[in-house]
Amino acid sequence: MAPCLLGRVATVYFAVGSRSLQKASRSAASSKRFDGLRAMLVTDDATARKLRLQAEHPFDIVAVDAGASHAAEFEATRPVADRSSLSTAERWRNRRDPANLALRRLRAAKIRAVATALQHFDVALLMDADTYVCSSLLEAACAVSEGPVVAFVPVDRG
């Protein structure tokens, strides 16, 4: 197999609020340990202001998405402890359900985060804020360098 020729590669995070920002910061730091990849954060204005107050953070670029504040809405409507008689699947089919609407807005914000990252980098690896990187991401970057790819990878370690 021919070696993969990568241009500018970055891990990209979408995080809104202190808790999500803390998780994304930890993940970005872990992603830099192996390959020295750049890290980009896409967030709302309030979270960007909080980040500017920190002496250090692992993000090379911070971009503000005007629609990013909807992420807090998702956290507020999470059905995790929901005691209603509707199943989660039924709630997701109901397009008027607040959790469904919030999740769709959150997913749209993550798509915008990738689009924003691709204005700065050749390859963008969207990472969940709670991802902890345990090894090199270059193989994953090579896998997606030929075009858009979406992958959900199960965790097989701790």
N, C-alpha and C positions, 0 to 999 in steps of 0.2 A: 504494500500500500504506500502511495506517495505521501511524503510529509505534508502536513496541513500548513498552509501559509496564512497566518492570521495578521490582520492589521491591528487597529486599536481595539482592545477588548476591555469590557467593563462588566462588573456585576451591577445590577440596577435594583434599587429598593424603592418601594412605595410605602411610606410610613407617615401617619398622622397622629399626633398626640405624644405625650411623654413616654408612655409605656411602649408603644410601637416603635418610637424612635430609639429607645434604649435597646430593644431587641435587634433592630436593624443595624445599629452601631456595632453591637457585638458580632453579628453575622458578617458585616463588612470587614471588620478587623480579622475575623477568621479566614475570610476569602483571600486576604492579602498575604497571608503567611506562606503560601506555597508558590504562587506564581507572580506575585507583585502586581496583580491585576488592579486596574483603577476601579473606584467605586463611585456610583452616582446615586444620589437620593432625590426622589421626586416627592414633594410634600406640599402642604398648604402653607399659607403665609405665617400663621401663628407658630407652627412647628419650626419653620425656617428661622423665625426670630429667636426662639428658644435655643436653637442650634448655634446661632451667632454669639450667644452669651457663653457658650462652652469654650474653654481654653483650647481643647483638642477634640477632634472627631476624625473618623476614618474616611470621610467622604471627600473625594477630589472635586466633585461638582455637586452643587445643590440647586435644583430647579424648582420653581413654584408653579403648581398647577391650580388654576383658579377654581376648578371643580373638585379639588382634593378633599375639601372639608366634609364631603359626603361619607368619608370613611368612618368618621366618628358615629355617624348615623347607623352604620352596620353594627358596630359594637353594641350600640344601645338597643338593637332589636334582635340580637342573637337568640335563636330559639333553643339554646342549650338546656336551660332549666324550664322550658315551656311546659306548662301543665295542661295545655288545651287538649281537646279531643282530636285535633287534626294531627296527622303524621307530618313529619318534616317534608316528605315528598309531596303531600297535598298542599302544604304551605308554599313550596316552590312553584307549584303549578298555578297558584292564585297570584296573578300579576299585580293585584292590588294590595297584597299582604305587605306590610311595612318592611319585614325582613327580606322579602323577595326584591322589593324595589331597592332597598339599600344594598343588597348583594349585587344586583345588576349595575348599580352606580359604582360600586367598588371595583368590579371587574372592568368596567369602562375606564376607570381611572388608571388601572394597571396597564391597560392597552395603551393609553395615552403616555404613560411612563416609558414604555418600551419605544414608542414613536419618538418621544423626546430624546431618549438615550441614543437612538440611531442617527440623530442630528449631530452627535458628538463622537460616536464610536462606530466602528465597522461591525462589531459583534456585541450584542447586549444580552446578558444572561439575567433574566428577571428572577430574583430570589425572594422567597417569602421572608418576612422580617425575622421569623424564628428559626431560620435555617442556620445550622452550624456546619461550616465547611471542614471536612476531615482529611481531604486530600486534594490534589491538583484538579482544577476545573478546565485545564486546557483541552482534554479529550472532549468534554461537553461543548466547549467553544468551537472546536473543529467540527463537531457533528452538526452544529447549527449555522456554520459559516456560509453554507451554500444557499441558504434561504430560510424563511420562517419555519420554525419547528416548535411544537409545544410538547413538552414531556413532563410526566409526573413520575418521579422515581421513588419507589418505596425505600424506607430507611431499613437497612439491614444491620446496622450497628447501633449500640447504646443509644 
